[in-house]
Amino acid sequence: MAEINYKKLYYSTDTILSRFKPSLSNYFDVFIRQDYDNINTDENNEINFLAYEAVLPGTSYETTQVFGDRQGITETFANKRVYPPVDVSFYIDSNYNVLRYFETWMKNISPNIGAPYQSYQKFEYPENNGKKGYKKEIIITKFERNFREPNQRLLEGGTIRAPKNYCTYTLRNAYPVNLISVPVSYEGANILRTTVTFNYDIYGFKREQDSIGTDDG
């Protein structure tokens, strides 16, 4: 029989709730490392700022079944770790820098070469002669509202401190595989938005100063 932790039975509901602080979904940051020379740093910072929705990546294992090693028992073992794609949604600015950014990125993956109706596609290498190719790092940071000093939050240029409780997901060798269509309509005005799906090789997870898995800090 499993041992019961009787200590927790003596906690009051108020004590348990005081020890549990839920994380809020609207404190996060998306950062895409920029390697292309044709988009300047200010525009890249703007792209990162306009990311209004993202997902913290998940992962799973494919499993292998083994029959008959032990009589009457079917065992499963972890086989290959799977990293599903990640969606990040962006607002589109009036200068269309967001669209230009991702159109340029996808064009650099497989540009059309030649005149119309006689063009062909040529896929670029992820890395070419030591130069950065179309794969980048995407860093998604989840933090809480204490990222600024309480008495400085409404002051321009106020004191900013490193959050004490945060975690980061670093997507290694990420690149866009899908840029969804952007509908436009005369039926009312709304802010244009688009969602980009990213594939990546692997991600690293880091919480505060502790690293797990492949994240090398």
Buried (B, 14 or more C-beta within 10 A) or exposed (E): EEEEEEEEEEEEEEEEEEEEEEEEEEBBBBBBEBBBEEBEEEBBEBBBBBBBBBBBBEEEEEEEEEEEEEEEEEEEEEEEEEBEBBBBBBBBBEEEBBBBBBEEBBEBBEEEEEEEEEEEEEEEEBEEEEEEBBBBBBBBBBBBEBBBEEEEEEEEEEEEEEBEEBBBBBBBBBBBEEBEEEEEEEEEEEEBBBBBEBBBEBBBBBEEEEBEEEBEE
